Amino acid sequence: MDLLGRALASVFCVPAVLAGVPAAAQSADEVLRDILSAPLSEAQFAPSFLSAVPLAQVQGIVADLRMVMGGFDAVKVTGQDFVATSQSHRLTGQIALNDEGQVTGLFFAPPLPRQIDLSTALQGLAGLGDSVAYLVTRDEEVLAEAGATQPLAVGSAFKLGVLKVLADDIVAGERDWADVVWLEARHKSWPSGQMQDLPDGAPVTLHSAAAAMISLSDNTATDLLIDVLGAERIARALGLDHLLTTRAFFALKTDPGAAAAYLAAAPEARAALARRADRDLPATGTLPALQQGLEWYVPLDQLCALAREVAPLDIMRINPGLADTGAWQRVAFKGGSSPGVVNLTSALVDDAGRTYCVALTVNDAGAVDEAAVFAAYGALLAATAQTN
């Protein structure tokens, strides 16, 4: 249902769990330079990596990178993070090695032009889907927008509203980040996330649940917090008539009869149908394409307002999305995706202390080309950074 945890997936990335980087036969800089510039071999990668990602897939990805980037001028690895540059583009990502200097984790973000203006970046948003909305603001002044007040399906970006209500309760002294809540079977949803694998009755702090909800887009953590905070309050924060839990969303999407009844019902009756669906989540299923009316519909101006309010929280900085953290003093990110839906929302602060929001929503009756959306959004972020 959602985007990858630490960063965004695209045709230019190999997702993997990144472990620590121990001392190795070659430095990480040397290993990465070889991967980017020389023929690849199985010996460069740990067996555990190749069991998840075949060498041919890595070769195809690297070939695409070389075609876009051209020759690499410099490669620098700091910890797990790296930056590789060519005359025309900048590539970021993460790499992890084992003791033998073999790759155990590798991630490539989409390469971005080193120089791109805002108008050129905006042209790259055309044709991404049936409905495309974007919003770029600086200190709440609109630098660019299209459809920013139109409610579109945003997937898991609605979780910004959950975090806002929780943060309000903590500021009011009604809750504390260290408060413990108990995970029950009725909270357990499908991934994305990991909390669904915890045993029933597991104690979870509010901070842990919120961190998982935002950084991993954990659906079970989200439904637990919705139960604790109250769906009606979160719906009001998002401007919705009622709030679907992720369990209800999955149950309705995978049951055509229940979905048809929900969509045909009057708005005031849908909440009861959603609660009924929440009780009947199947063990597995395949999500169909976007069904108008069965989603979380939030306009970008509202998402940006929510993102700005929760951006100072440490939770919001765990997963920076596609933003170049070196270009900003602070990066906060939340996105969402499901078939036919992609949203990307970043709240940023530049070195002068000015606040920005860069948000993009794409809806389509068919499949959305996520790689194209991520590349276009990365270019928009890069162009926005060059306005500061």
N, C-alpha and C positions, 0 to 999 in steps of 0.2 A: 504493500500500500504506500510505501514511502521511500524517500531518498536514503541513500546509504548514510551510516552513522557519522564517521569522522569527516567524510567529504563526499562530493557528488560523483556518481558514476557517469561515465560517458564512453564513447568509442576510444577515448584516449587514456583509459585507466584500467589498471588491474587491481581490483579490490582485494585486500588481504588483511589479516590481523597483524598489526605491526608490533613486534616485540622490541625489547631493548636492543641496542646495537653494541655487541661486545667487541673486544679486540679481534682483528681479523688479519688474514694473510695479506690482503690488499686493503687500502683505505677505502672508505665508502665513496669518496670522490673518484678514485681510480675505477672501482667497479661500475659506478654509474656512467662514467665517461666511456668505458668499454661497451656497455649496453647500448648507449645512444649512438656510438660512432662505428662500432665494429660488428662483424657477423656474430650472431648469438649462438651459444652452445648450451646443452643441458647441464654441463659442469658448472655453469655460473649460478645455477638455481638449486636450492635445497629440494630433495625429493618431496617433502611435504608441500612445498609451493607448487611443484609441477603436477602433483596429484589433484590440485584444485584448479590450476590454470595451465593448460597444455602449452608447450613451447611454441607451437605454431600460432597460437592466439597472441602470445607476447610478440612474436616476430611481426605479425600483422599490425599490431598496435604501434610498435616502434617504427615500422615502415611508414605508417601514416604520420607519425611525429616528424620523421626526417623529411618527408615531403613538405610539410608545413613549415618546419623550422629552417631547413637548409642546414648548413654547417654550424656546429656549436662553437661559440667563441670561448665560453667559460662554463664550468660546472663547479658548484660549491655546495657541500653538504654540511649542515649544522645540526648535530644530534640526529634526528630522523628526517628533518626537513631539508629539502634541497631547492636550489634555484639553478636553472640552466638557461643560458641566453645565446641567441644568434643575432645577426645584424637586424633582423626584422621582428623577432618574437621573444617572449619570455615564458619559460616553462617552470612550473612549481610542482611539488609533490612530496612524497615521503618514501624512504627506503630503509629496510632493516636487513642485517646480515647475521649469520650464525658465526660460530668460532672459526669455521673454515673459510669464511669470506664469501659464502654462498648467500644468495638472496632468499630471505624468508618472507618478506613483505615488500610490496611495491605499489605505489599509487602515482598516477600522472593526472593532474588537472588539465583541462583543455589549454593549449598554448594560446597566449594572448599577444596581440600586436603591441610593440613597445610604445608606439605613439598612435593614438586614435582619438578623434574628436567626438563630441557628444552627438552631433548630427549624423555622422557616419555610423556610429554604434546604433542609433535609433533606426536607421535604414535596415539594419540586420535583423530587426524584430518582425519585419513584414513577412507574412506568409507562414508564420510558425504554427498557426492553427486557425480554426473557424473564428474564434474570438481571442483577441490578444489585447491585454490591458497592461499599461506600464505607468510608473510614477517615479520621478526623481525629484527629491526636495533637498534644500540646504537651509538649515534654520527655519524649516517649515515653509520657506518660499519655494514655489513650484518652478523647477528648472525645465522639466519636460513631463508631459502626461498625455495619456489617451485612455479613455474609459475608466479613469481612476475612481469614479463614484458608482460604477456599475457593479452590482453583486455578481460575481462569478464563482464557480466552484474552485476551492483552494486546497482541498485535501487536508493534510495534517497541519497546515498553517493555522487552522482554528485553535490549535493548542496554545497559541499566544494568549487567547482569551482565558483559558484555564489558568495559565501562569499569572495573568493580571489579577484575577480574583484571589488567588492564593496570596500573592504579594500584598494586596490590599488588606487581607485579614492579618497578615504578619505585622504590617505597619500599624494597624489598629490595636495590636496587642491581643487579638483574639486567638492567634495561633503562633507557634514558633517553628522555625525550620527543623529543630530537633524533635518535634513531636513525632511519636510513633503511631502508625496506623497498621492494621492487619489486612493482609491480602487474602481474599476469599475466592473460591472457585467462580463465583458469579462475576468477578472482575476480570477474569482471564480472557484475553482476546487473541487474535492471530498476530503474528509478527507483522511489521517490524518491531524489534525490541527483543529483550531477553527475559523480562520479568515473568512472562507466562510460564517459564520453566521452574520458578520457585515453588516450594511446597505450599499447599493450602495452609493458611494461618501464619505465614511468614511475617515477622515484624519488619516494617519499612519506615524509615523516617520520611517526613514530607520533603526534605531536601533531596534525598536519594531518588524518590519518585519523580520529583520535578526535573532533576538533572537527567534522568533516563528519558522522560517525556520529551525534553527539548533536544538533547544531544544525540540520542538514538531514535527519537520519535517513537518511543516505546508505547504501544497501544494499550497494554495491560496497565502500565503505570498511569496512563491518561484516564482510563475508566475508573481506576481506584480513586484518583483525585476528583473526578466528576462526582463520584458517590459521596466523598467526604465534603466537598464544597457546595454541592447542589447544582443540578443541571439548569434550573431556572435562572440562577444568578449569572452563570456563565453565558447562557443564551442572551441575556440582557446586555452583557459586556460586548457581545459580538453583533448585536442588533438582529438576532434571530427570533423567530416565533417560538421555537423549541430547539433543544440540542440533542442531536444523535450521539450516543456513545459509539465507539468504534465497533463494539459487539453488535449493536443494532444495525449499523451501516453494513457490516459484512453479512449479517443474517438476511437483511432485506435485499441486498444486491444478489445473493445467491439463491433466492427463492422468488421466481417470477410472479407467482400468485400473490405473495405478501407484498412485493414491490408494487404490483399493479393496484392493490387495495390501498396502499399507503399513498400513492400518487393521485388516486381518484378521490381520496378523502378530503373533506374540508380542512383548512389549516388547524382549526381547533381540535380536530379529531386525530391528527397525525401523531401527536405526542403519545397518546394511549397506544396506538399501533406500534410506535417505536419501542415503547416499554415492553410490549408483548414480544417483539422480535428480539429484544435484548436477552430474553430468557432462553432463546432457541438457537444459539449459534452452532452451526454444524462443525464437525471436526476439521474438515477440509473443504475446499471449493475453489472455483475459478471466478474471478470478478469479470463481469461483462463490461462493455464500454460505457462511457458516461451516459447516465439516464437523467435528463433534465428534471430537477426537483428533488433528486435523491443524492444529496451531497451537503457540504457546508458552504453556503454562499455568503461571501464577505467581500466588500469592495476594498480596493487597495488603500484608499485614504484611511479607512478604519484600521486595516492591518498595520499601516505605518504608524498610526497613532498608538496602537497597542505596543508595537515593537519599540518605539521611542521610550515608552514608560517603563518597560521591563528591561531595556538594554543595559542599565547599570548592574544588574544582578550577575553574580559570578557564573551562574548556570548558563547564561546566554553566550558566554565566551568560550565554552568548551568546544563547540563545533563552529568554525568560522565560515563554513560553506566554501564558496569559490572566491571570496575576497582575498586579496593579497594583504596579509596582516602587516607586512612591512610598509605598506603605503598609508596605513591608518593608525591613529593612536589607540582606537578601540573598535572592535568588530563584534556585532551580535547578529545571529542568523537563525532563521527558521524557515523551512520550506515544507512542501507537501506534494505528493503525487499519488495518482491512481489512474487506471485506464482512462485516457482522454483528458487528464488534468495534470497540470504542473503549476506550482507556485513557488517563487523564490523571493524572500524578503530579508533585506539586510539593513540594520540600523548601525550607522558608522559615525565616528568622531575623528576629525582631522587634527593635525598638530596644532592648529590655531584654536582648537576647542569648538569648532563649528560642527553641528550635527547634520547628518544626512540620512535619508532613507532612499534605497534603491529597491523597487519591487516590480515583479513581473508575474502575470498570470496568463496561462495559455489553456484554453478549453477547445476540445475538438470531438466531434461525433465518432471519429475513428481513433487510431493510435497517434499519439504525439511523438515526434522525433525528439527524444529527450537529449540526445547528444547535441542536436542543433540548438535546442533551447538553452542548454548549459553554456555552449560556446557563445551564443548571442548575449546571454546574461553576463558572462565573464567579461566580454568586450564592453558592455554597458558599465560595469563596475570600474573597469580600467579607465574608461573615458571620464567617468565621474571623478575618479581620483585625480585626474589631470586638470579638473576645473578648480581644485583647491589651491 
